[in-house]
Amino acid sequence: MARLLSLHKAAGELATTMPDIIAHPEAARALERDVVRMMVRCLTEGIAPEPDHHRHDRALSMRRFEQALKENTDESLNV
């Protein structure tokens, strides 16, 4: 979570101090991809507070989502 927050802060600072860089589609896509990947890691590597019989289904869904991100690196995906 700390890494996600750090990335989010850096993205905000970049947008404030150098908006011309973040305006480039490639840079925006790369930043978006990094933020989404970090969010996925936060969701999949966290510890469940209680046993959850649906956890396996969510983990499978997250693995499929990560695979879709890897397969579509040059496309903008809407979540």
A tleap script that builds the chain and sets N, CA, C and O, in Angstrom:
source leaprc.protein.ff14SB
mol = sequence {
  NMET ALA ARG LEU LEU SER LEU HIE LYS ALA
  ALA GLY GLU LEU ALA THR THR MET PRO ASP
  ILE ILE ALA HIE PRO GLU ALA ALA ARG ALA
  LEU GLU ARG ASP VAL VAL ARG MET MET VAL
  ARG CYS LEU THR GLU GLY ILE ALA PRO GLU
  PRO ASP HIE HIE ARG HIE ASP ARG ALA LEU
  SER MET ARG ARG PHE GLU GLN ALA LEU LYS
  GLU ASN THR ASP GLU SER LEU ASN CVAL
}
set mol.1.N position { 0.830 -1.188 0.000 }
set mol.1.CA position { 0.000 0.000 0.000 }
set mol.1.C position { 0.873 1.250 0.000 }
set mol.1.O position { 0.543 2.247 -0.642 }
set mol.2.N position { 1.982 1.192 0.719 }
set mol.2.CA position { 2.890 2.350 0.756 }
set mol.2.C position { 3.423 2.660 -0.637 }
set mol.2.O position { 3.566 3.826 -1.006 }
set mol.3.N position { 3.720 1.614 -1.415 }
set mol.3.CA position { 4.225 1.842 -2.771 }
set mol.3.C position { 3.153 2.468 -3.654 }
set mol.3.O position { 3.453 3.334 -4.475 }
set mol.4.N position { 1.904 2.033 -3.490 }
set mol.4.CA position { 0.799 2.620 -4.257 }
set mol.4.C position { 0.634 4.087 -3.899 }
set mol.4.O position { 0.489 4.934 -4.781 }
set mol.5.N position { 0.657 4.386 -2.617 }
set mol.5.CA position { 0.521 5.784 -2.189 }
set mol.5.C position { 1.667 6.644 -2.703 }
set mol.5.O position { 1.464 7.789 -3.107 }
set mol.6.N position { 2.866 6.086 -2.684 }
set mol.6.CA position { 4.033 6.812 -3.190 }
set mol.6.C position { 3.900 7.084 -4.691 }
set mol.6.O position { 4.190 8.184 -5.160 }
set mol.7.N position { 3.461 6.076 -5.429 }
set mol.7.CA position { 3.262 6.241 -6.870 }
set mol.7.C position { 2.177 7.272 -7.150 }
set mol.7.O position { 2.321 8.106 -8.044 }
set mol.8.N position { 1.103 7.215 -6.393 }
set mol.8.CA position { 0.008 8.177 -6.558 }
set mol.8.C position { 0.497 9.597 -6.286 }
set mol.8.O position { 0.165 10.524 -7.024 }
set mol.9.N position { 1.284 9.765 -5.230 }
set mol.9.CA position { 1.832 11.089 -4.899 }
set mol.9.C position { 2.742 11.592 -6.015 }
set mol.9.O position { 2.668 12.756 -6.409 }
set mol.10.N position { 3.601 10.708 -6.520 }
set mol.10.CA position { 4.513 11.099 -7.602 }
set mol.10.C position { 3.737 11.491 -8.854 }
set mol.10.O position { 4.104 12.446 -9.538 }
set mol.11.N position { 2.676 10.766 -9.155 }
set mol.11.CA position { 1.849 11.091 -10.327 }
set mol.11.C position { 1.200 12.465 -10.160 }
set mol.11.O position { 1.150 13.252 -11.105 }
set mol.12.N position { 0.708 12.745 -8.965 }
set mol.12.CA position { 0.113 14.056 -8.697 }
set mol.12.C position { 1.122 15.181 -8.836 }
set mol.12.O position { 0.822 16.232 -9.402 }
set mol.13.N position { 2.321 14.952 -8.315 }
set mol.13.CA position { 3.377 15.962 -8.433 }
set mol.13.C position { 3.787 16.173 -9.883 }
set mol.13.O position { 4.027 17.302 -10.311 }
set mol.14.N position { 3.863 15.091 -10.629 }
set mol.14.CA position { 4.201 15.191 -12.048 }
set mol.14.C position { 3.145 15.991 -12.797 }
set mol.14.O position { 3.469 16.854 -13.613 }
set mol.15.N position { 1.886 15.701 -12.515 }
set mol.15.CA position { 0.797 16.422 -13.178 }
set mol.15.C position { 0.816 17.908 -12.834 }
set mol.15.O position { 0.459 18.745 -13.662 }
set mol.16.N position { 1.227 18.229 -11.625 }
set mol.16.CA position { 1.268 19.624 -11.187 }
set mol.16.C position { 2.483 20.360 -11.728 }
set mol.16.O position { 2.371 21.492 -12.199 }
set mol.17.N position { 3.652 19.713 -11.661 }
set mol.17.CA position { 4.888 20.408 -12.009 }
set mol.17.C position { 5.266 20.305 -13.483 }
set mol.17.O position { 5.905 21.206 -14.026 }
set mol.18.N position { 4.871 19.207 -14.130 }
set mol.18.CA position { 5.230 19.006 -15.542 }
set mol.18.C position { 4.040 18.442 -16.336 }
set mol.18.O position { 4.102 17.319 -16.837 }
set mol.19.N position { 2.971 19.219 -16.444 }
set mol.19.CA position { 1.769 18.711 -17.116 }
set mol.19.C position { 1.995 18.342 -18.579 }
set mol.19.O position { 1.257 17.523 -19.127 }
set mol.20.N position { 3.003 18.933 -19.220 }
set mol.20.CA position { 3.265 18.614 -20.619 }
set mol.20.C position { 3.737 17.172 -20.789 }
set mol.20.O position { 3.464 16.550 -21.815 }
set mol.21.N position { 4.436 16.642 -19.802 }
set mol.21.CA position { 4.898 15.252 -19.886 }
set mol.21.C position { 3.721 14.302 -19.751 }
set mol.21.O position { 3.581 13.365 -20.537 }
set mol.22.N position { 2.889 14.536 -18.772 }
set mol.22.CA position { 1.769 13.628 -18.524 }
set mol.22.C position { 0.694 13.745 -19.608 }
set mol.22.O position { -0.188 12.892 -19.708 }
set mol.23.N position { 0.772 14.791 -20.407 }
set mol.23.CA position { -0.181 14.955 -21.504 }
set mol.23.C position { 0.116 14.029 -22.677 }
set mol.23.O position { -0.752 13.800 -23.519 }
set mol.24.N position { 1.323 13.498 -22.740 }
set mol.24.CA position { 1.663 12.552 -23.807 }
set mol.24.C position { 0.927 11.243 -23.578 }
set mol.24.O position { 0.990 10.691 -22.479 }
set mol.25.N position { 0.233 10.735 -24.583 }
set mol.25.CA position { -0.541 9.502 -24.417 }
set mol.25.C position { 0.286 8.320 -23.909 }
set mol.25.O position { -0.189 7.533 -23.091 }
set mol.26.N position { 1.520 8.196 -24.394 }
set mol.26.CA position { 2.356 7.072 -23.960 }
set mol.26.C position { 2.682 7.174 -22.478 }
set mol.26.O position { 2.631 6.178 -21.757 }
set mol.27.N position { 3.014 8.364 -22.028 }
set mol.27.CA position { 3.346 8.565 -20.617 }
set mol.27.C position { 2.118 8.340 -19.738 }
set mol.27.O position { 2.208 7.715 -18.681 }
set mol.28.N position { 0.986 8.847 -20.175 }
set mol.28.CA position { -0.246 8.669 -19.401 }
set mol.28.C position { -0.617 7.192 -19.308 }
set mol.28.O position { -1.014 6.718 -18.244 }
set mol.29.N position { -0.488 6.456 -20.426 }
set mol.29.CA position { -0.799 5.024 -20.413 }
set mol.29.C position { 0.149 4.253 -19.503 }
set mol.29.O position { -0.275 3.372 -18.755 }
set mol.30.N position { 1.428 4.587 -19.570 }
set mol.30.CA position { 2.408 3.901 -18.724 }
set mol.30.C position { 2.124 4.162 -17.248 }
set mol.30.O position { 2.197 3.245 -16.430 }
set mol.31.N position { 1.806 5.393 -16.909 }
set mol.31.CA position { 1.496 5.731 -15.532 }
set mol.31.C position { 0.224 5.014 -15.082 }
set mol.31.O position { 0.168 4.464 -13.983 }
set mol.32.N position { -0.782 5.026 -15.931 }
set mol.32.CA position { -2.034 4.341 -15.607 }
set mol.32.C position { -1.793 2.850 -15.396 }
set mol.32.O position { -2.318 2.260 -14.451 }
set mol.33.N position { -1.004 2.247 -16.271 }
set mol.33.CA position { -0.700 0.815 -16.161 }
set mol.33.C position { 0.013 0.515 -14.844 }
set mol.33.O position { -0.300 -0.471 -14.176 }
set mol.34.N position { 0.966 1.362 -14.472 }
set mol.34.CA position { 1.691 1.151 -13.222 }
set mol.34.C position { 0.778 1.274 -12.010 }
set mol.34.O position { 0.872 0.482 -11.072 }
set mol.35.N position { -0.103 2.264 -12.029 }
set mol.35.CA position { -1.034 2.456 -10.911 }
set mol.35.C position { -1.978 1.263 -10.810 }
set mol.35.O position { -2.218 0.754 -9.715 }
set mol.36.N position { -2.512 0.816 -11.937 }
set mol.36.CA position { -3.428 -0.333 -11.922 }
set mol.36.C position { -2.712 -1.583 -11.424 }
set mol.36.O position { -3.260 -2.327 -10.611 }
set mol.37.N position { -1.498 -1.821 -11.900 }
set mol.37.CA position { -0.744 -2.997 -11.435 }
set mol.37.C position { -0.493 -2.939 -9.937 }
set mol.37.O position { -0.593 -3.953 -9.246 }
set mol.38.N position { -0.166 -1.756 -9.436 }
set mol.38.CA position { 0.073 -1.628 -8.002 }
set mol.38.C position { -1.217 -1.849 -7.222 }
set mol.38.O position { -1.193 -2.441 -6.143 }
set mol.39.N position { -2.336 -1.384 -7.754 }
set mol.39.CA position { -3.623 -1.626 -7.109 }
set mol.39.C position { -3.930 -3.121 -7.077 }
set mol.39.O position { -4.407 -3.646 -6.071 }
set mol.40.N position { -3.652 -3.793 -8.183 }
set mol.40.CA position { -3.885 -5.239 -8.239 }
set mol.40.C position { -3.031 -5.941 -7.202 }
set mol.40.O position { -3.510 -6.840 -6.511 }
set mol.41.N position { -1.773 -5.544 -7.085 }
set mol.41.CA position { -0.897 -6.153 -6.073 }
set mol.41.C position { -1.438 -5.920 -4.671 }
set mol.41.O position { -1.399 -6.820 -3.833 }
set mol.42.N position { -1.937 -4.731 -4.412 }
set mol.42.CA position { -2.505 -4.452 -3.085 }
set mol.42.C position { -3.701 -5.356 -2.813 }
set mol.42.O position { -3.874 -5.845 -1.696 }
set mol.43.N position { -4.512 -5.575 -3.817 }
set mol.43.CA position { -5.698 -6.402 -3.639 }
set mol.43.C position { -5.383 -7.885 -3.539 }
set mol.43.O position { -6.061 -8.610 -2.811 }
set mol.44.N position { -4.378 -8.344 -4.250 }
set mol.44.CA position { -4.101 -9.778 -4.273 }
set mol.44.C position { -3.108 -10.221 -3.218 }
set mol.44.O position { -3.107 -11.394 -2.843 }
set mol.45.N position { -2.269 -9.337 -2.728 }
set mol.45.CA position { -1.255 -9.728 -1.756 }
set mol.45.C position { -1.647 -9.389 -0.330 }
set mol.45.O position { -0.900 -9.677 0.606 }
set mol.46.N position { -2.802 -8.784 -0.156 }
set mol.46.CA position { -3.251 -8.450 1.189 }
set mol.46.C position { -3.710 -9.692 1.938 }
set mol.46.O position { -3.894 -10.758 1.351 }
set mol.47.N position { -3.888 -9.537 3.226 }
set mol.47.CA position { -4.341 -10.644 4.066 }
set mol.47.C position { -5.823 -10.465 4.330 }
set mol.47.O position { -6.256 -9.397 4.762 }
set mol.48.N position { -6.596 -11.496 4.077 }
set mol.48.CA position { -8.037 -11.453 4.328 }
set mol.48.C position { -8.285 -11.449 5.836 }
set mol.48.O position { -7.653 -12.217 6.560 }
set mol.49.N position { -9.182 -10.608 6.318 }
set mol.49.CA position { -9.425 -10.535 7.759 }
set mol.49.C position { -10.039 -11.802 8.341 }
set mol.49.O position { -9.801 -12.115 9.507 }
set mol.50.N position { -10.817 -12.531 7.564 }
set mol.50.CA position { -11.449 -13.767 8.003 }
set mol.50.C position { -11.401 -14.755 6.855 }
set mol.50.O position { -11.246 -14.360 5.700 }
set mol.51.N position { -11.532 -16.041 7.164 }
set mol.51.CA position { -11.634 -17.004 6.060 }
set mol.51.C position { -12.807 -16.637 5.162 }
set mol.51.O position { -13.878 -16.256 5.636 }
set mol.52.N position { -12.590 -16.754 3.887 }
set mol.52.CA position { -13.597 -16.323 2.914 }
set mol.52.C position { -13.678 -17.366 1.813 }
set mol.52.O position { -12.709 -17.566 1.081 }
set mol.53.N position { -14.807 -18.029 1.684 }
set mol.53.CA position { -14.935 -19.079 0.672 }
set mol.53.C position { -14.970 -18.527 -0.751 }
set mol.53.O position { -14.846 -19.294 -1.706 }
set mol.54.N position { -15.133 -17.234 -0.912 }
set mol.54.CA position { -15.137 -16.622 -2.249 }
set mol.54.C position { -13.746 -16.114 -2.636 }
set mol.54.O position { -13.544 -15.652 -3.759 }
set mol.55.N position { -12.791 -16.197 -1.710 }
set mol.55.CA position { -11.449 -15.680 -1.962 }
set mol.55.C position { -10.809 -16.323 -3.189 }
set mol.55.O position { -10.164 -15.636 -3.982 }
set mol.56.N position { -10.982 -17.627 -3.350 }
set mol.56.CA position { -10.397 -18.323 -4.502 }
set mol.56.C position { -10.952 -17.752 -5.804 }
set mol.56.O position { -10.202 -17.543 -6.757 }
set mol.57.N position { -12.246 -17.501 -5.850 }
set mol.57.CA position { -12.856 -16.937 -7.058 }
set mol.57.C position { -12.302 -15.557 -7.363 }
set mol.57.O position { -12.055 -15.228 -8.524 }
set mol.58.N position { -12.105 -14.744 -6.326 }
set mol.58.CA position { -11.556 -13.398 -6.539 }
set mol.58.C position { -10.105 -13.474 -6.985 }
set mol.58.O position { -9.678 -12.711 -7.852 }
set mol.59.N position { -9.347 -14.391 -6.397 }
set mol.59.CA position { -7.941 -14.528 -6.790 }
set mol.59.C position { -7.848 -14.951 -8.248 }
set mol.59.O position { -6.999 -14.447 -8.983 }
set mol.60.N position { -8.705 -15.864 -8.674 }
set mol.60.CA position { -8.727 -16.290 -10.079 }
set mol.60.C position { -9.095 -15.109 -10.981 }
set mol.60.O position { -8.492 -14.925 -12.038 }
set mol.61.N position { -10.072 -14.319 -10.570 }
set mol.61.CA position { -10.462 -13.145 -11.353 }
set mol.61.C position { -9.315 -12.154 -11.458 }
set mol.61.O position { -9.089 -11.580 -12.523 }
set mol.62.N position { -8.590 -11.944 -10.364 }
set mol.62.CA position { -7.476 -11.009 -10.389 }
set mol.62.C position { -6.348 -11.524 -11.276 }
set mol.62.O position { -5.714 -10.738 -11.980 }
set mol.63.N position { -6.087 -12.833 -11.254 }
set mol.63.CA position { -5.061 -13.379 -12.149 }
set mol.63.C position { -5.469 -13.178 -13.604 }
set mol.63.O position { -4.632 -12.843 -14.442 }
set mol.64.N position { -6.736 -13.378 -13.906 }
set mol.64.CA position { -7.216 -13.147 -15.280 }
set mol.64.C position { -7.082 -11.678 -15.659 }
set mol.64.O position { -6.708 -11.355 -16.787 }
set mol.65.N position { -7.387 -10.787 -14.715 }
set mol.65.CA position { -7.264 -9.348 -14.960 }
set mol.65.C position { -5.805 -8.984 -15.230 }
set mol.65.O position { -5.514 -8.244 -16.170 }
set mol.66.N position { -4.884 -9.505 -14.406 }
set mol.66.CA position { -3.469 -9.238 -14.628 }
set mol.66.C position { -3.020 -9.752 -15.985 }
set mol.66.O position { -2.242 -9.089 -16.672 }
set mol.67.N position { -3.501 -10.929 -16.382 }
set mol.67.CA position { -3.143 -11.483 -17.683 }
set mol.67.C position { -3.656 -10.578 -18.808 }
set mol.67.O position { -2.956 -10.358 -19.797 }
set mol.68.N position { -4.866 -10.061 -18.659 }
set mol.68.CA position { -5.417 -9.150 -19.669 }
set mol.68.C position { -4.555 -7.891 -19.777 }
set mol.68.O position { -4.343 -7.378 -20.876 }
set mol.69.N position { -4.057 -7.391 -18.641 }
set mol.69.CA position { -3.182 -6.219 -18.671 }
set mol.69.C position { -1.896 -6.529 -19.425 }
set mol.69.O position { -1.430 -5.724 -20.231 }
set mol.70.N position { -1.327 -7.697 -19.159 }
set mol.70.CA position { -0.087 -8.078 -19.838 }
set mol.70.C position { -0.291 -8.240 -21.340 }
set mol.70.O position { 0.578 -7.872 -22.130 }
set mol.71.N position { -1.424 -8.785 -21.730 }
set mol.71.CA position { -1.690 -9.045 -23.143 }
set mol.71.C position { -2.078 -7.781 -23.909 }
set mol.71.O position { -2.021 -7.778 -25.138 }
set mol.72.N position { -2.464 -6.731 -23.233 }
set mol.72.CA position { -2.936 -5.510 -23.890 }
set mol.72.C position { -2.131 -4.296 -23.452 }
set mol.72.O position { -2.697 -3.260 -23.102 }
set mol.73.N position { -0.801 -4.426 -23.472 }
set mol.73.CA position { 0.032 -3.336 -22.985 }
set mol.73.C position { -0.038 -2.081 -23.822 }
set mol.73.O position { 0.213 -0.987 -23.318 }
set mol.74.N position { -0.376 -2.218 -25.100 }
set mol.74.CA position { -0.423 -1.041 -25.953 }
set mol.74.C position { -1.844 -0.534 -26.193 }
set mol.74.O position { -2.087 0.269 -27.093 }
set mol.75.N position { -2.786 -1.021 -25.366 }
set mol.75.CA position { -4.163 -0.551 -25.466 }
set mol.75.C position { -4.555 0.106 -24.157 }
set mol.75.O position { -4.044 -0.244 -23.093 }
set mol.76.N position { -5.455 1.050 -24.245 }
set mol.76.CA position { -6.009 1.666 -23.046 }
set mol.76.C position { -7.185 0.823 -22.592 }
set mol.76.O position { -8.138 0.627 -23.346 }
set mol.77.N position { -7.127 0.325 -21.370 }
set mol.77.CA position { -8.217 -0.485 -20.832 }
set mol.77.C position { -9.021 0.348 -19.850 }
set mol.77.O position { -8.455 1.029 -18.995 }
set mol.78.N position { -10.305 0.297 -19.969 }
set mol.78.CA position { -11.180 1.006 -19.039 }
set mol.78.C position { -11.623 0.051 -17.945 }
set mol.78.O position { -12.040 -1.074 -18.218 }
set mol.79.N position { -11.531 0.502 -16.727 }
set mol.79.CA position { -11.921 -0.334 -15.595 }
set mol.79.C position { -13.222 0.208 -15.029 }
set mol.79.O position { -13.749 -0.338 -14.061 }
savepdb mol mol.pdb
quit
